[in-house]
Amino acid sequence: MILCSGAFDGLHAGHVRYLLAAASFKNPDEALHVSVAPDAYIRREKNREPYWTQEERCLAVSGIAGVDEAWPDQNMTPADYIRKIQPRAFVKGSDWFGKLPQDVIDACALAGTLIVYVDTPGRHTSEARG
């Protein structure tokens, strides 16, 4: 199993490239699962209201080729999910290199989960003009 996580608010080409790259990393018998952050995360971390609800973001993410399941994060962190489901790999965009929280790194080490960074060229939501 491959795990990705994110807010995916204002879904854009970088998100699609990220998820397509993660899907290409999975073995034929593996699934790609995506944890979608709650609205409160966007309010807290991005200091704004979400463009789309968590349910709408899950629907959009689940429609991307190669995504087997997108589920709403129920106040569990990526580290919690890694400890619980022990994926073969946790995939993040290259913009996260050097920025993963220590609890995620530790959970991956304990679960034997490989951390994979995929290149996501192009602009990101944080660069969008409002």
Phi, psi and omega per residue, in radians:
M1 nan 2.495 3.078
I2 -1.977 2.437 3.140
L3 -2.124 2.369 2.977
C4 -2.216 2.806 3.061
S5 -2.588 2.729 3.089
G6 2.979 3.066 3.106
A7 -1.507 -0.717 3.106
F8 0.980 0.606 3.122
D9 -1.604 2.256 -3.003
G10 1.245 0.882 -3.080
L11 -0.813 2.262 -3.078
H12 -2.414 3.109 -3.071
A13 -1.011 -0.623 3.105
G14 -1.087 -0.705 3.074
H15 -1.096 -0.786 -3.121
V16 -1.103 -0.785 3.105
R17 -1.037 -0.731 3.126
Y18 -1.044 -0.859 -3.094
L19 -1.239 -0.636 3.069
L20 -1.125 -0.704 3.107
A21 -1.141 -0.723 3.110
A22 -1.099 -0.732 3.129
A23 -1.113 -0.612 -3.136
S24 -1.237 -0.296 -3.129
F25 -1.435 -0.340 -3.054
K26 -1.338 2.623 3.038
N27 -1.325 2.826 -3.113
P28 -0.985 -0.528 -3.110
D29 -1.668 0.161 -3.105
E30 -1.823 2.754 3.067
A31 -1.968 2.647 3.029
L32 -1.816 2.035 3.113
H33 -1.898 2.418 -3.095
V34 -2.192 2.174 3.069
S35 -1.643 2.170 -3.093
V36 -1.846 2.169 -3.054
A37 -1.114 2.602 3.128
P38 -1.275 2.839 3.117
D39 -0.991 -0.656 -3.135
A40 -1.060 -0.587 3.102
Y41 -1.085 -0.758 -3.133
I42 -1.142 -0.735 3.100
R43 -1.067 -0.759 -3.076
R44 -1.312 -0.873 -3.004
E45 -1.505 -0.518 -3.094
K46 -1.877 -0.064 3.058
N47 0.963 0.787 3.105
R48 -2.790 2.924 3.047
E49 -1.332 2.542 3.083
P50 -1.150 2.548 3.035
Y51 -1.214 -0.753 -3.112
W52 -2.148 2.663 3.064
T53 -1.224 2.863 3.106
Q54 -1.024 -0.707 3.128
E55 -1.083 -0.753 3.123
E56 -1.145 -0.678 3.123
R57 -1.167 -0.663 3.067
C58 -1.081 -0.760 3.129
L59 -1.076 -0.791 -3.141
A60 -1.094 -0.798 -3.128
V61 -1.132 -0.713 -3.102
S62 -1.169 -0.311 3.114
G63 -1.450 -0.054 -3.127
I64 -1.483 2.334 -3.114
A65 -0.917 2.321 3.082
G66 1.616 -0.260 3.078
V67 -1.440 2.083 -3.124
D68 -1.513 -0.530 3.133
E69 -2.794 2.344 2.994
A70 -2.116 2.216 -3.104
W71 -2.224 2.632 3.113
P72 -1.261 2.228 3.069
D73 -1.101 2.118 -3.121
Q74 -1.759 1.027 3.122
N75 1.111 0.465 2.975
M76 -1.850 2.482 3.108
T77 -1.456 2.883 3.027
P78 -0.945 -0.655 3.114
A79 -1.082 -0.698 3.096
D80 -1.059 -0.809 3.132
Y81 -1.107 -0.724 3.134
I82 -1.069 -0.784 3.114
R83 -1.105 -0.644 -3.064
K84 -1.327 -0.828 -3.019
I85 -1.809 -0.202 3.082
Q86 0.803 1.121 -3.138
P87 -1.185 2.779 3.072
R88 -1.167 -0.638 -3.122
A89 -2.524 2.558 3.002
F90 -1.980 2.063 -3.033
V91 -1.889 2.294 3.070
K92 -2.321 2.784 3.054
G93 -1.191 2.695 -3.107
S94 -1.076 -0.360 3.090
D95 -1.171 -0.203 3.092
W96 -1.615 -0.084 -3.109
F97 -1.027 2.214 -3.121
G98 1.392 0.034 -3.087
K99 -2.068 -0.045 -3.141
L100 -1.132 2.398 3.083
P101 -1.073 2.588 -3.111
Q102 -1.037 -0.590 -3.141
D103 -1.135 -0.539 3.079
V104 -1.226 -0.781 3.119
I105 -1.063 -0.775 3.135
D106 -1.142 -0.744 3.136
A107 -1.097 -0.712 3.101
C108 -1.105 -0.745 -3.139
A109 -1.095 -0.761 -3.132
L110 -1.196 -0.603 -3.103
A111 -1.517 -0.156 -3.056
G112 1.288 0.456 -3.113
T113 -1.571 2.230 3.106
L114 -1.351 2.345 3.039
I115 -1.653 2.172 -3.108
V116 -2.120 2.258 3.057
Y117 -1.857 2.252 3.113
V118 -1.970 2.497 -3.135
D119 -1.240 2.287 3.118
T120 -2.212 1.355 -3.103
P121 -1.118 2.735 3.125
G122 1.858 -3.141 -3.118
R123 -1.348 2.707 3.112
H124 -2.014 2.828 -3.103
T125 -0.961 -0.646 -3.114
S126 -1.129 -0.286 3.138
E127 -1.693 -0.112 -3.081
A128 -1.178 2.566 3.112
R129 -1.594 2.380 -3.105
G130 -1.815 nan nan
